[in-house]
Amino acid sequence: MNSRQSFRALNRATQQGRATKMSHHLPIAGSKDEPLYAIGARFDTPEALVGAVERLQIEGITAYECFTPYPVHGLAESMRLPKSILSFLVLGGGASGILIALLMEIIPSTLIYPLVVDGKPLNLLALPQYIPIVVALTLMIGAITAVFGMILLGGMPRLNNPMFAWDLFAKQASRGFFLAVEARDKKFSNFGLTELLHELGAGDITAIHQEALEPPQGN
């Protein structure tokens, strides 16, 4: 190993030691014996949170979550979130409602029980009489698709989130602006991330660990 390689190895070991030392100085939420879930931070204003997200994107950090008490203008664009497919799911649900309603009405009325009532035709000229059922079924299936699609695309049902192990978040999530950078990110570094969050004006930076599962109690 030449002198340059030795210097690089020494520098890498020094940085790792600084990161370990810095992580020990961070407040810990959850069980310290469990794996690290994320580094959480609180921001005073939505503008500061948006600025932090833009900086994370520049640094190449993509595994993070933002928590705000209300929709923040420009946050989704800064996070570069893709367009949700929920609207297409609702469109498909509405189209399915139209098709099902027409089949339920036309097939019995024209093929199974072709009865002429009040001189109404049995062909497609009778479509206006089917409109109320079509509208009702379209709205019902579209609404059901929207609700269940929103739940599934939102990652629910989820009985617990490691963020709730952080007392500050659990108490102020309804009025604070929080950022959680997950440990699974390829560029995650305790020391570097903590320094970056301090630079961005974050407060209450905390190491959030998974909560320990309580062993089942015996009878």
Backbone as CSV, one residue per row, in Angstrom:
resi,resn,N_x,N_y,N_z,CA_x,CA_y,CA_z,C_x,C_y,C_z
1,MET,0.850,-1.192,0.000,0.000,0.000,0.000,0.890,1.248,0.000
2,ASN,0.726,2.112,-1.009,1.545,3.308,-1.096,1.038,4.377,-0.149
3,SER,1.720,5.519,-0.136,1.377,6.590,0.812,0.013,7.192,0.509
4,ARG,-0.336,7.298,-0.794,-1.635,7.874,-1.147,-2.770,6.974,-0.672
5,GLN,-2.646,5.667,-0.872,-3.667,4.741,-0.406,-3.762,4.743,1.112
6,SER,-2.623,4.856,1.778,-2.635,4.902,3.235,-3.356,6.142,3.732
7,PHE,-3.108,7.268,3.051,-3.769,8.510,3.442,-5.281,8.405,3.245
8,ARG,-5.705,7.809,2.118,-7.139,7.646,1.869,-7.780,6.749,2.916
9,ALA,-7.094,5.642,3.260,-7.643,4.732,4.257,-7.750,5.422,5.613
10,LEU,-6.729,6.207,5.975,-6.754,6.923,7.245,-7.872,7.957,7.260
11,ASN,-8.035,8.661,6.121,-9.090,9.672,6.035,-10.469,9.034,6.142
12,ARG,-10.658,7.863,5.468,-11.935,7.174,5.535,-12.226,6.706,6.963
13,ALA,-11.239,6.164,7.635,-11.436,5.713,9.009,-11.752,6.887,9.930
14,THR,-11.098,8.028,9.677,-11.364,9.217,10.495,-12.797,9.685,10.327
15,GLN,-13.268,9.699,9.055,-14.638,10.118,8.801,-15.638,9.170,9.441
16,GLN,-15.369,7.860,9.383,-16.269,6.898,10.003,-16.302,7.090,11.516
17,GLY,-15.133,7.371,12.106,-15.103,7.610,13.540,-15.873,8.861,13.918
18,ARG,-15.747,9.916,13.097,-16.495,11.143,13.360,-17.994,10.904,13.224
19,ALA,-18.388,10.083,12.227,-19.813,9.803,12.049,-20.375,9.039,13.247
20,THR,-19.597,8.048,13.734,-20.057,7.295,14.890,-20.154,8.190,16.117
21,LYS,-19.157,9.054,16.278,-19.182,9.965,17.422,-20.361,10.920,17.336
22,MET,-20.622,11.456,16.139,-21.734,12.387,15.960,-23.063,11.697,16.216
23,SER,-23.223,10.433,15.748,-24.486,9.734,15.943,-24.774,9.512,17.425
24,HIS,-23.706,9.334,18.225,-23.916,9.135,19.650,-24.403,10.425,20.313
25,HIS,-24.071,11.579,19.738,-24.474,12.843,20.321,-25.902,13.208,19.952
26,LEU,-26.487,12.570,18.948,-27.851,12.887,18.564,-28.839,12.296,19.557
27,PRO,-29.911,13.003,19.847,-30.979,12.393,20.656,-31.549,11.186,19.929
28,ILE,-31.937,10.188,20.679,-32.413,8.935,20.099,-33.886,8.751,20.428
29,ALA,-34.660,8.409,19.414,-36.069,8.049,19.591,-36.236,6.587,19.205
30,GLY,-37.086,5.892,19.945,-37.246,4.474,19.694,-36.243,3.671,20.509
31,SER,-36.002,2.450,20.066,-35.085,1.560,20.773,-33.711,1.614,20.119
32,LYS,-32.701,1.991,20.897,-31.354,2.103,20.340,-30.778,0.745,19.958
33,ASP,-31.392,-0.335,20.435,-30.938,-1.676,20.068,-31.506,-2.131,18.730
34,GLU,-32.486,-1.388,18.212,-33.090,-1.730,16.935,-32.403,-0.946,15.805
35,PRO,-32.582,-1.369,14.542,-31.928,-0.672,13.427,-32.384,0.783,13.317
36,LEU,-31.484,1.623,12.826,-31.797,3.028,12.608,-32.769,3.154,11.439
37,TYR,-33.855,3.864,11.664,-34.856,4.067,10.609,-34.587,5.330,9.804
38,ALA,-34.330,6.435,10.485,-34.147,7.701,9.776,-33.537,8.727,10.718
39,ILE,-33.080,9.816,10.123,-32.699,11.012,10.863,-33.814,12.019,10.669
40,GLY,-34.456,12.418,11.753,-35.574,13.353,11.685,-35.157,14.754,12.070
41,ALA,-35.832,15.739,11.502,-35.535,17.137,11.798,-36.813,17.953,11.693
42,ARG,-36.856,19.039,12.439,-38.010,19.938,12.423,-37.607,21.287,11.847
43,PHE,-38.487,21.859,11.030,-38.253,23.178,10.453,-39.345,24.133,10.929
44,ASP,-38.981,25.390,11.047,-39.916,26.378,11.586,-40.943,26.852,10.568
45,THR,-40.585,26.850,9.293,-41.475,27.379,8.263,-41.562,26.416,7.098
46,PRO,-42.651,26.459,6.325,-42.731,25.599,5.129,-41.689,25.966,4.085
47,GLU,-41.310,27.244,4.016,-40.280,27.649,3.055,-38.941,26.993,3.370
48,ALA,-38.632,26.887,4.664,-37.383,26.233,5.050,-37.409,24.750,4.695
49,LEU,-38.565,24.117,4.847,-38.686,22.704,4.495,-38.519,22.508,2.995
50,VAL,-39.141,23.354,2.200,-39.010,23.255,0.738,-37.558,23.466,0.327
51,GLY,-36.894,24.440,0.938,-35.486,24.663,0.630,-34.617,23.482,0.988
52,ALA,-34.926,22.833,2.119,-34.159,21.655,2.520,-34.352,20.510,1.538
53,VAL,-35.587,20.337,1.067,-35.857,19.270,0.107,-35.109,19.521,-1.199
54,GLU,-35.094,20.755,-1.645,-34.359,21.078,-2.876,-32.870,20.793,-2.716
55,ARG,-32.331,21.079,-1.540,-30.912,20.793,-1.301,-30.649,19.288,-1.267
56,LEU,-31.562,18.528,-0.670,-31.400,17.075,-0.655,-31.394,16.510,-2.069
57,GLN,-32.253,17.048,-2.923,-32.270,16.592,-4.316,-30.941,16.890,-4.997
58,ILE,-30.369,18.057,-4.722,-29.071,18.407,-5.306,-27.980,17.444,-4.823
59,GLU,-28.071,17.059,-3.551,-27.075,16.148,-2.984,-27.305,14.701,-3.411
60,GLY,-28.407,14.421,-4.106,-28.682,13.063,-4.570,-29.360,12.177,-3.555
61,ILE,-29.919,12.765,-2.496,-30.628,11.996,-1.470,-32.101,11.942,-1.854
62,THR,-32.638,10.752,-1.992,-34.011,10.596,-2.488,-34.931,9.843,-1.532
63,ALA,-34.387,9.115,-0.561,-35.225,8.339,0.354,-35.543,9.189,1.586
64,TYR,-36.599,9.960,1.501,-36.990,10.814,2.618,-38.493,11.042,2.560
65,GLU,-39.039,11.503,3.682,-40.462,11.804,3.777,-40.630,13.170,4.421
66,CYS,-41.655,13.899,3.964,-41.993,15.194,4.544,-43.354,15.092,5.228
67,PHE,-43.475,15.748,6.370,-44.719,15.725,7.134,-45.107,17.165,7.445
68,THR,-46.261,17.583,6.935,-46.731,18.950,7.133,-48.187,18.928,7.598
69,PRO,-48.603,19.944,8.356,-49.994,19.968,8.830,-50.999,20.335,7.752
70,TYR,-50.530,20.846,6.632,-51.411,21.217,5.523,-50.596,21.155,4.233
71,PRO,-51.251,21.092,3.076,-50.512,21.043,1.815,-49.645,22.293,1.633
72,VAL,-48.387,22.088,1.302,-47.434,23.182,1.117,-47.202,23.380,-0.369
73,HIS,-47.450,24.588,-0.844,-47.297,24.893,-2.264,-45.829,24.732,-2.673
74,GLY,-45.604,23.958,-3.726,-44.263,23.769,-4.259,-43.504,22.603,-3.666
75,LEU,-44.035,21.982,-2.598,-43.307,20.884,-1.967,-43.283,19.643,-2.858
76,ALA,-44.413,19.304,-3.459,-44.457,18.127,-4.336,-43.512,18.295,-5.521
77,GLU,-43.446,19.514,-6.077,-42.540,19.761,-7.196,-41.087,19.644,-6.752
78,SER,-40.779,20.142,-5.553,-39.411,20.052,-5.048,-39.020,18.600,-4.780
79,MET,-39.986,17.789,-4.336,-39.713,16.374,-4.090,-39.678,15.569,-5.381
80,ARG,-40.105,16.190,-6.477,-40.139,15.539,-7.801,-40.987,14.271,-7.762
81,LEU,-42.143,14.402,-7.136,-43.054,13.269,-7.058,-43.702,13.026,-8.413
82,PRO,-43.786,11.796,-8.850,-44.463,11.513,-10.127,-45.967,11.699,-9.992
83,LYS,-46.631,11.890,-11.121,-48.082,12.038,-11.108,-48.723,10.762,-10.607
84,SER,-49.682,10.917,-9.720,-50.364,9.764,-9.157,-51.234,9.083,-10.210
85,ILE,-51.313,7.762,-10.121,-52.159,7.006,-11.046,-53.586,6.903,-10.530
86,LEU,-53.883,7.591,-9.413,-55.215,7.492,-8.834,-56.284,7.991,-9.798
87,SER,-56.007,9.060,-10.531,-57.010,9.585,-11.465,-57.332,8.577,-12.558
88,PHE,-56.326,7.818,-13.006,-56.578,6.798,-14.023,-57.384,5.631,-13.449
89,LEU,-57.116,5.306,-12.179,-57.901,4.252,-11.541,-59.366,4.661,-11.410
90,VAL,-59.591,5.926,-11.025,-60.966,6.407,-10.903,-61.642,6.436,-12.271
91,LEU,-60.902,6.830,-13.295,-61.460,6.815,-14.645,-61.851,5.406,-15.052
92,GLY,-60.992,4.438,-14.750,-61.324,3.055,-15.057,-62.525,2.562,-14.277
93,GLY,-62.630,2.983,-12.999,-63.790,2.593,-12.211,-65.074,3.184,-12.757
94,GLY,-65.035,4.459,-13.175,-66.218,5.086,-13.761,-66.630,4.436,-15.066
95,ALA,-65.637,4.132,-15.916,-65.948,3.464,-17.187,-66.535,2.081,-16.946
96,SER,-66.007,1.384,-15.937,-66.564,0.072,-15.606,-68.008,0.191,-15.129
97,GLY,-68.293,1.254,-14.367,-69.665,1.472,-13.914,-70.623,1.696,-15.075
98,ILE,-70.190,2.481,-16.056,-71.030,2.714,-17.236,-71.313,1.401,-17.964
99,LEU,-70.253,0.638,-18.180,-70.398,-0.618,-18.924,-71.293,-1.600,-18.180
100,ILE,-71.063,-1.750,-16.869,-71.862,-2.694,-16.092,-73.334,-2.285,-16.080
101,ALA,-73.598,-0.982,-15.900,-74.979,-0.517,-15.842,-75.703,-0.753,-17.170
102,LEU,-75.030,-0.447,-18.268,-75.671,-0.648,-19.573,-75.931,-2.123,-19.839
103,LEU,-74.971,-2.969,-19.495,-75.175,-4.407,-19.709,-76.300,-4.940,-18.837
104,MET,-76.388,-4.462,-17.597,-77.448,-4.911,-16.692,-78.833,-4.505,-17.197
105,GLU,-78.912,-3.398,-17.929,-80.207,-2.903,-18.372,-80.555,-3.349,-19.784
106,ILE,-79.592,-3.287,-20.678,-79.888,-3.576,-22.085,-80.125,-5.060,-22.315
107,ILE,-79.266,-5.911,-21.740,-79.396,-7.344,-21.999,-80.750,-7.888,-21.526
108,PRO,-81.162,-7.636,-20.294,-82.498,-8.151,-19.900,-83.626,-7.504,-20.700
109,SER,-83.524,-6.213,-21.015,-84.628,-5.509,-21.661,-84.797,-5.871,-23.130
110,THR,-83.713,-6.228,-23.793,-83.782,-6.475,-25.236,-83.613,-7.937,-25.614
111,LEU,-82.904,-8.722,-24.805,-82.615,-10.109,-25.168,-83.377,-11.115,-24.310
112,ILE,-83.366,-10.930,-23.011,-83.979,-11.919,-22.129,-85.493,-11.693,-22.006
113,TYR,-85.874,-10.458,-21.663,-87.300,-10.121,-21.514,-87.630,-8.918,-22.395
114,PRO,-87.733,-9.128,-23.689,-87.999,-7.997,-24.609,-89.458,-7.532,-24.536
115,LEU,-89.789,-6.803,-23.488,-91.140,-6.306,-23.299,-91.220,-4.836,-23.715
116,VAL,-92.246,-4.517,-24.495,-92.472,-3.132,-24.902,-93.382,-2.481,-23.868
117,VAL,-92.895,-1.450,-23.199,-93.634,-0.740,-22.158,-93.882,0.690,-22.625
118,ASP,-95.185,1.077,-22.716,-95.551,2.435,-23.133,-94.960,2.801,-24.484
119,GLY,-94.798,1.807,-25.329,-94.305,2.072,-26.669,-92.834,2.420,-26.751
120,LYS,-92.064,2.184,-25.676,-90.636,2.494,-25.704,-89.905,1.472,-26.565
121,PRO,-88.966,1.937,-27.401,-88.262,1.011,-28.303,-87.333,0.078,-27.546
122,LEU,-86.982,-0.986,-28.194,-86.074,-1.964,-27.612,-84.647,-1.831,-28.135
123,ASN,-84.396,-0.894,-29.041,-83.061,-0.720,-29.585,-82.324,0.393,-28.822
124,LEU,-81.243,0.885,-29.439,-80.429,1.897,-28.777,-81.139,3.235,-28.619
125,LEU,-82.286,3.420,-29.274,-83.028,4.662,-29.088,-83.595,4.783,-27.680
126,ALA,-83.581,3.679,-26.939,-84.108,3.691,-25.574,-83.042,4.040,-24.533
127,LEU,-81.868,4.483,-24.968,-80.793,4.801,-24.027,-81.164,5.837,-22.970
128,PRO,-81.936,6.876,-23.274,-82.251,7.866,-22.222,-82.877,7.270,-20.971
129,GLN,-83.626,6.195,-21.107,-84.251,5.633,-19.909,-83.246,4.910,-19.012
130,TYR,-82.080,4.641,-19.544,-81.057,3.960,-18.749,-80.149,4.938,-17.994
131,ILE,-80.248,6.226,-18.272,-79.301,7.211,-17.725,-79.276,7.230,-16.191
132,PRO,-80.402,7.236,-15.483,-80.322,7.300,-14.007,-79.500,6.181,-13.381
133,ILE,-79.699,4.945,-13.861,-78.931,3.822,-13.307,-77.463,3.940,-13.686
134,VAL,-77.203,4.377,-14.914,-75.807,4.537,-15.363,-75.088,5.568,-14.507
135,VAL,-75.727,6.707,-14.266,-75.100,7.752,-13.458,-74.847,7.259,-12.033
136,ALA,-75.825,6.609,-11.441,-75.679,6.148,-10.057,-74.560,5.127,-9.919
137,LEU,-74.497,4.160,-10.817,-73.474,3.126,-10.720,-72.092,3.680,-11.046
138,THR,-72.024,4.627,-11.975,-70.736,5.243,-12.309,-70.172,5.997,-11.111
139,LEU,-71.007,6.775,-10.451,-70.547,7.522,-9.280,-70.160,6.589,-8.144
140,MET,-70.917,5.538,-7.946,-70.638,4.634,-6.832,-69.315,3.903,-7.031
141,ILE,-69.108,3.298,-8.200,-67.873,2.554,-8.432,-66.678,3.493,-8.498
142,GLY,-66.852,4.678,-9.093,-65.755,5.646,-9.130,-65.351,6.091,-7.737
143,ALA,-66.336,6.334,-6.851,-66.033,6.754,-5.486,-65.344,5.644,-4.702
144,ILE,-65.834,4.414,-4.857,-65.205,3.289,-4.151,-63.771,3.099,-4.621
145,THR,-63.535,3.216,-5.926,-62.182,3.094,-6.461,-61.280,4.186,-5.925
146,ALA,-61.805,5.405,-5.812,-61.007,6.519,-5.296,-60.593,6.284,-3.853
147,VAL,-61.523,5.832,-3.029,-61.223,5.631,-1.606,-60.205,4.511,-1.411
148,PHE,-60.465,3.348,-1.992,-59.547,2.227,-1.794,-58.224,2.454,-2.514
149,GLY,-58.251,3.127,-3.668,-57.004,3.450,-4.349,-56.143,4.387,-3.530
150,MET,-56.757,5.398,-2.913,-56.016,6.326,-2.065,-55.393,5.599,-0.875
151,ILE,-56.139,4.672,-0.282,-55.617,3.938,0.874,-54.438,3.055,0.482
152,LEU,-54.572,2.318,-0.602,-53.512,1.395,-1.005,-52.280,2.137,-1.523
153,LEU,-52.481,3.175,-2.326,-51.343,3.931,-2.847,-50.634,4.706,-1.747
154,GLY,-51.337,5.012,-0.678,-50.721,5.697,0.446,-49.978,4.787,1.404
155,GLY,-49.861,3.510,1.049,-49.128,2.576,1.894,-49.900,2.112,3.112
156,MET,-51.188,2.287,3.086,-52.013,1.844,4.214,-52.716,0.531,3.853
157,PRO,-53.178,-0.240,4.800,-53.128,0.060,6.237,-51.759,-0.198,6.844
158,ARG,-51.327,0.712,7.690,-50.068,0.579,8.424,-50.360,0.895,9.882
159,LEU,-50.229,-0.097,10.724,-50.648,0.057,12.111,-49.744,0.995,12.890
160,ASN,-48.487,1.132,12.473,-47.572,1.993,13.202,-46.502,2.513,12.260
161,ASN,-46.000,3.716,12.574,-44.909,4.322,11.831,-43.782,4.613,12.815
162,PRO,-42.544,4.248,12.479,-41.438,4.516,13.418,-41.333,5.977,13.825
163,MET,-41.876,6.905,13.022,-41.811,8.322,13.368,-42.525,8.620,14.676
164,PHE,-43.543,7.822,15.025,-44.292,8.085,16.251,-43.511,7.712,17.504
165,ALA,-42.355,7.066,17.328,-41.477,6.849,18.482,-40.798,8.147,18.908
166,TRP,-40.815,9.146,18.028,-40.252,10.465,18.316,-41.331,11.298,18.999
167,ASP,-41.154,11.573,20.268,-42.185,12.268,21.050,-42.524,13.628,20.469
168,LEU,-41.520,14.373,20.013,-41.782,15.699,19.457,-42.683,15.611,18.238
169,PHE,-42.432,14.628,17.386,-43.263,14.454,16.199,-44.674,14.041,16.586
170,ALA,-44.792,13.137,17.533,-46.117,12.672,17.942,-46.956,13.804,18.521
171,LYS,-46.311,14.777,19.167,-47.041,15.860,19.801,-47.298,17.038,18.865
172,GLN,-46.390,17.283,17.908,-46.476,18.496,17.103,-46.651,18.223,15.611
173,ALA,-46.993,16.994,15.239,-47.160,16.680,13.819,-48.283,17.485,13.192
174,SER,-49.249,17.919,13.993,-50.389,18.663,13.463,-50.098,20.148,13.284
175,ARG,-48.909,20.601,13.715,-48.599,22.023,13.565,-47.130,22.286,13.246
176,GLY,-46.372,21.255,12.960,-44.955,21.425,12.654,-44.615,20.939,11.258
177,PHE,-43.396,21.236,10.829,-42.907,20.836,9.500,-41.691,19.939,9.720
178,PHE,-41.846,18.661,9.389,-40.844,17.664,9.723,-40.300,17.000,8.459
179,LEU,-39.049,16.596,8.566,-38.362,15.894,7.487,-37.671,14.679,8.076
180,ALA,-37.817,13.541,7.417,-37.168,12.305,7.858,-36.394,11.709,6.687
181,VAL,-35.080,11.662,6.810,-34.221,11.061,5.784,-33.943,9.627,6.205
182,GLU,-34.396,8.681,5.401,-34.340,7.279,5.788,-32.939,6.708,5.617
183,ALA,-32.602,5.782,6.511,-31.265,5.188,6.524,-31.011,4.295,5.316
184,ARG,-32.060,3.916,4.599,-31.873,3.040,3.438,-31.332,3.772,2.223
185,ASP,-31.259,5.103,2.287,-30.740,5.867,1.161,-29.264,5.524,0.935
186,LYS,-28.880,5.422,-0.337,-27.511,5.015,-0.676,-26.479,6.031,-0.194
187,LYS,-26.870,7.292,-0.092,-25.935,8.336,0.310,-26.133,8.742,1.767
188,PHE,-26.785,7.887,2.526,-27.035,8.213,3.928,-25.740,8.190,4.723
189,SER,-25.531,9.220,5.518,-24.368,9.328,6.394,-24.785,10.116,7.617
190,ASN,-24.622,9.532,8.790,-25.020,10.216,10.013,-24.348,11.575,10.139
191,PHE,-23.033,11.577,10.007,-22.281,12.817,10.218,-22.590,13.837,9.133
192,GLY,-22.476,13.415,7.867,-22.704,14.352,6.776,-24.120,14.882,6.745
193,LEU,-25.081,14.016,7.012,-26.482,14.434,6.984,-26.792,15.385,8.137
194,THR,-26.250,15.094,9.306,-26.476,15.976,10.449,-25.897,17.359,10.191
195,GLU,-24.694,17.410,9.652,-24.091,18.693,9.317,-24.926,19.439,8.288
196,LEU,-25.439,18.716,7.289,-26.237,19.341,6.242,-27.536,19.902,6.812
197,LEU,-28.194,19.141,7.674,-29.444,19.610,8.266,-29.218,20.834,9.150
198,HIS,-28.113,20.844,9.892,-27.783,22.028,10.683,-27.572,23.231,9.768
199,GLU,-26.894,23.005,8.660,-26.644,24.085,7.708,-27.944,24.630,7.122
200,LEU,-28.938,23.767,6.951,-30.212,24.169,6.365,-31.161,24.795,7.390
201,GLY,-30.715,24.903,8.627,-31.528,25.555,9.642,-32.496,24.638,10.353
202,ALA,-32.273,23.339,10.312,-33.170,22.402,10.982,-32.926,22.412,12.480
203,GLY,-33.956,22.083,13.219,-33.847,21.977,14.666,-34.325,20.629,15.144
204,ASP,-33.981,20.305,16.385,-34.408,19.046,17.006,-34.052,17.835,16.151
205,ILE,-32.826,17.803,15.647,-32.383,16.666,14.828,-32.251,15.440,15.723
206,THR,-32.878,14.349,15.307,-32.989,13.161,16.158,-32.758,11.903,15.337
207,ALA,-32.064,10.950,15.930,-31.893,9.627,15.318,-33.092,8.767,15.708
208,ILE,-33.861,8.348,14.717,-35.095,7.605,14.964,-34.849,6.126,14.660
209,HIS,-35.004,5.309,15.667,-34.813,3.867,15.518,-36.167,3.167,15.485
210,GLN,-36.141,1.963,14.951,-37.338,1.138,14.991,-37.696,0.848,16.445
211,GLU,-38.994,0.699,16.703,-39.422,0.365,18.048,-39.283,-1.136,18.280
212,ALA,-38.868,-1.499,19.463,-38.720,-2.906,19.814,-40.090,-3.544,19.968
213,LEU,-40.206,-4.738,19.437,-41.455,-5.484,19.574,-41.492,-6.156,20.936
214,GLU,-42.579,-5.947,21.638,-42.709,-6.540,22.962,-42.958,-8.037,22.836
215,PRO,-42.211,-8.856,23.571,-42.447,-10.313,23.511,-43.800,-10.666,24.080
216,PRO,-44.449,-11.684,23.522,-45.759,-12.077,24.035,-45.686,-12.519,25.489
217,GLN,-46.624,-12.051,26.265,-46.648,-12.404,27.667,-47.294,-13.768,27.863
218,GLY,-46.706,-14.542,28.744,-47.223,-15.882,28.999,-48.467,-15.832,29.867
219,ASN,-49.223,-16.902,29.826,-50.428,-16.989,30.637,-50.070,-17.101,32.126
